[in-house]
Amino acid sequence: MTASTLEQALAYEHTMIRELAAPAQAPGAGQPDRRHQTDWFYAIAAQHLAAAEDVLLPHVRRLPEGRERVAKYVGNAKQLERSLRFLKARQYGDSRVLHLHPEDVWQVIDRLLAEHEHLEAEYSRMIGEELDTEHVSALTEELLSAEEVAPTRAHPYSPHTGTAGRLAHRMWRVADTAWDSAEGRVVPTKYHVHPKRDSALSHYLRGTPIPDETS
């Protein structure tokens, strides 16, 4: 069975997030002149998580055993968000997390990202089986649009779902933008090679082929 637009878009997003993680994880990434690499990865990952919670989880909730599936997704997201915050805090020299070794932090992030990718692959497949092609394409576009205005930082202790979650994400976006500016933190709003500007959906909308990652 051919993968839906949503499945392909999410798979491409996962690949691009991993590509952003690679330089942030490399030796020397903690140097001040390379701090932007961690900022890019952290911001895009945080935006993707928040957008997926707002756009995808309402549909997941309507699937068989939907409440349990949503709880599993949110549990993973909260753990991943906590790890992203540890990563940023260590990058910026927060004394409370300097005892954490970067390799240990990344090991946890890698494990949680793999679980996240598996969940989204499974849920997007199930959603694609429930909705027709037109609705799946509209949902994919909605996800991409939501990423563009999602918070640029992780907020594991805020509401994640429902009306409270959507409102929290909107408020945090405003606050995050202010703090990003105050800290001089580099957020890739104009960085063209990342999961949103170069997403699978953008290829569908332009009618251009998606690059074959295996070639």
FIKOL-288668 format. One line per field, with one value per residue (C-alpha): residue number from 1; y, x, z; residue in one letter. Coordinates in steps of 0.1 Angstrom, whole numbers, padded with zeros to 4 digits. Example, Ala and Ser with C-alpha at 12.3 -4.5 7.8 and 13.67 -1.06 7.14 Angstrom:
// residues 2
pos <- c(1, 2) .
Y <- c(-0045, -0011) .
X <- c(0123, 0137) .
Z <- c(0078, 0071) .
code <- c(A, S) .
END
This chain:
// residues 215
pos <- c(1, 2, 3, 4, 5, 6, 7, 8, 9, 10, 11, 12, 13, 14, 15, 16, 17, 18, 19, 20, 21, 22, 23, 24, 25, 26, 27, 28, 29, 30, 31, 32, 33, 34, 35, 36, 37, 38, 39, 40, 41, 42, 43, 44, 45, 46, 47, 48, 49, 50, 51, 52, 53, 54, 55, 56, 57, 58, 59, 60, 61, 62, 63, 64, 65, 66, 67, 68, 69, 70, 71, 72, 73, 74, 75, 76, 77, 78, 79, 80, 81, 82, 83, 84, 85, 86, 87, 88, 89, 90, 91, 92, 93, 94, 95, 96, 97, 98, 99, 100, 101, 102, 103, 104, 105, 106, 107, 108, 109, 110, 111, 112, 113, 114, 115, 116, 117, 118, 119, 120, 121, 122, 123, 124, 125, 126, 127, 128, 129, 130, 131, 132, 133, 134, 135, 136, 137, 138, 139, 140, 141, 142, 143, 144, 145, 146, 147, 148, 149, 150, 151, 152, 153, 154, 155, 156, 157, 158, 159, 160, 161, 162, 163, 164, 165, 166, 167, 168, 169, 170, 171, 172, 173, 174, 175, 176, 177, 178, 179, 180, 181, 182, 183, 184, 185, 186, 187, 188, 189, 190, 191, 192, 193, 194, 195, 196, 197, 198, 199, 200, 201, 202, 203, 204, 205, 206, 207, 208, 209, 210, 211, 212, 213, 214, 215) .
Y <- c(0000, 0034, 0057, 0087, 0123, 0125, 0094, 0106, 0142, 0130, 0105, 0134, 0156, 0129, 0126, 0164, 0166, 0139, 0158, 0189, 0167, 0154, 0186, 0195, 0161, 0163, 0169, 0206, 0215, 0231, 0258, 0293, 0298, 0265, 0270, 0278, 0242, 0231, 0260, 0249, 0213, 0222, 0248, 0227, 0196, 0216, 0232, 0198, 0183, 0211, 0212, 0175, 0177, 0204, 0189, 0151, 0141, 0151, 0126, 0100, 0103, 0091, 0060, 0026, 0028, 0065, 0078, 0053, 0062, 0099, 0092, 0072, 0100, 0127, 0107, 0104, 0141, 0152, 0131, 0143, 0179, 0175, 0161, 0190, 0214, 0196, 0199, 0236, 0243, 0225, 0242, 0276, 0267, 0262, 0251, 0229, 0205, 0207, 0173, 0157, 0143, 0154, 0118, 0107, 0134, 0126, 0089, 0096, 0120, 0095, 0068, 0091, 0103, 0068, 0061, 0093, 0084, 0050, 0064, 0091, 0065, 0042, 0069, 0086, 0052, 0046, 0082, 0076, 0045, 0064, 0096, 0101, 0115, 0151, 0152, 0137, 0163, 0191, 0176, 0176, 0212, 0221, 0204, 0224, 0257, 0249, 0242, 0277, 0294, 0268, 0275, 0274, 0259, 0228, 0232, 0197, 0209, 0228, 0214, 0194, 0185, 0199, 0236, 0242, 0227, 0249, 0280, 0272, 0267, 0301, 0319, 0301, 0311, 0348, 0343, 0322, 0348, 0374, 0352, 0342, 0378, 0387, 0358, 0363, 0327, 0317, 0302, 0292, 0312, 0320, 0288, 0271, 0236, 0224, 0203, 0231, 0252, 0221, 0198, 0170, 0191, 0219, 0194, 0183, 0218, 0227, 0195, 0187, 0153, 0145, 0137, 0100, 0097, 0063, 0072) .
X <- c(0000, 0013, 0023, 0000, 0011, 0012, 0033, 0058, 0059, 0066, 0092, 0110, 0107, 0122, 0151, 0157, 0155, 0182, 0203, 0201, 0210, 0242, 0263, 0249, 0260, 0295, 0327, 0332, 0296, 0297, 0320, 0303, 0308, 0290, 0262, 0237, 0238, 0222, 0198, 0186, 0181, 0164, 0141, 0129, 0124, 0104, 0082, 0076, 0064, 0041, 0026, 0020, 0003, -0021, -0028, -0023, -0034, -0070, -0072, -0052, -0077, -0105, -0086, -0091, -0076, -0071, -0068, -0040, -0022, -0024, -0011, 0018, 0027, 0025, 0046, 0074, 0071, 0074, 0106, 0120, 0113, 0130, 0160, 0160, 0160, 0189, 0208, 0202, 0210, 0243, 0251, 0246, 0266, 0238, 0255, 0226, 0232, 0270, 0273, 0255, 0279, 0269, 0271, 0247, 0222, 0224, 0220, 0186, 0176, 0185, 0164, 0134, 0136, 0135, 0104, 0089, 0095, 0080, 0048, 0043, 0049, 0023, -0003, 0000, -0005, -0036, -0049, -0043, -0065, -0093, -0093, -0096, -0067, -0080, -0084, -0050, -0034, -0052, -0040, -0005, -0007, -0022, 0007, 0033, 0015, 0013, 0051, 0057, 0041, 0049, 0070, 0108, 0115, 0105, 0079, 0075, 0054, 0028, -0005, 0001, -0033, -0068, -0077, -0054, -0025, -0032, -0035, -0002, 0016, 0004, 0015, 0048, 0055, 0052, 0074, 0099, 0103, 0110, 0136, 0153, 0158, 0170, 0195, 0206, 0197, 0198, 0165, 0163, 0133, 0151, 0172, 0161, 0174, 0153, 0121, 0097, 0111, 0123, 0095, 0079, 0047, 0066, 0075, 0039, 0027, 0053, 0049, 0086, 0100, 0112, 0149, 0157, 0177, 0189, 0204) .
Z <- c(0000, -0010, 0019, 0024, 0021, 0059, 0063, 0037, 0050, 0086, 0074, 0056, 0087, 0109, 0085, 0085, 0123, 0125, 0100, 0122, 0152, 0137, 0138, 0172, 0185, 0170, 0190, 0195, 0192, 0226, 0214, 0215, 0177, 0170, 0195, 0167, 0156, 0189, 0187, 0153, 0163, 0196, 0181, 0151, 0173, 0199, 0171, 0155, 0188, 0197, 0162, 0162, 0195, 0182, 0148, 0149, 0184, 0180, 0151, 0171, 0199, 0176, 0166, 0183, 0218, 0210, 0246, 0253, 0221, 0230, 0265, 0251, 0226, 0252, 0277, 0251, 0242, 0278, 0283, 0250, 0259, 0293, 0276, 0251, 0279, 0296, 0262, 0259, 0296, 0293, 0261, 0278, 0309, 0334, 0366, 0375, 0346, 0342, 0359, 0329, 0303, 0267, 0255, 0281, 0272, 0235, 0242, 0259, 0231, 0204, 0222, 0226, 0190, 0178, 0199, 0187, 0150, 0155, 0171, 0144, 0117, 0132, 0139, 0105, 0088, 0109, 0102, 0065, 0066, 0083, 0061, 0024, 0004, 0004, 0041, 0047, 0024, 0043, 0076, 0063, 0053, 0087, 0104, 0084, 0091, 0128, 0129, 0117, 0147, 0174, 0204, 0198, 0232, 0251, 0278, 0293, 0323, 0304, 0290, 0259, 0245, 0241, 0243, 0272, 0252, 0222, 0243, 0261, 0228, 0216, 0247, 0248, 0212, 0222, 0253, 0234, 0207, 0233, 0252, 0219, 0211, 0246, 0246, 0211, 0204, 0168, 0157, 0120, 0109, 0076, 0075, 0043, 0049, 0077, 0081, 0074, 0046, 0028, 0039, 0020, 0018, 0001, -0026, -0030, -0033, -0059, -0077, -0074, -0065, -0029, -0028, -0025, 0007, -0002, -0036) .
code <- c(M, T, A, S, T, L, E, Q, A, L, A, Y, E, H, T, M, I, R, E, L, A, A, P, A, Q, A, P, G, A, G, Q, P, D, R, R, H, Q, T, D, W, F, Y, A, I, A, A, Q, H, L, A, A, A, E, D, V, L, L, P, H, V, R, R, L, P, E, G, R, E, R, V, A, K, Y, V, G, N, A, K, Q, L, E, R, S, L, R, F, L, K, A, R, Q, Y, G, D, S, R, V, L, H, L, H, P, E, D, V, W, Q, V, I, D, R, L, L, A, E, H, E, H, L, E, A, E, Y, S, R, M, I, G, E, E, L, D, T, E, H, V, S, A, L, T, E, E, L, L, S, A, E, E, V, A, P, T, R, A, H, P, Y, S, P, H, T, G, T, A, G, R, L, A, H, R, M, W, R, V, A, D, T, A, W, D, S, A, E, G, R, V, V, P, T, K, Y, H, V, H, P, K, R, D, S, A, L, S, H, Y, L, R, G, T, P, I, P, D, E, T, S) .
END
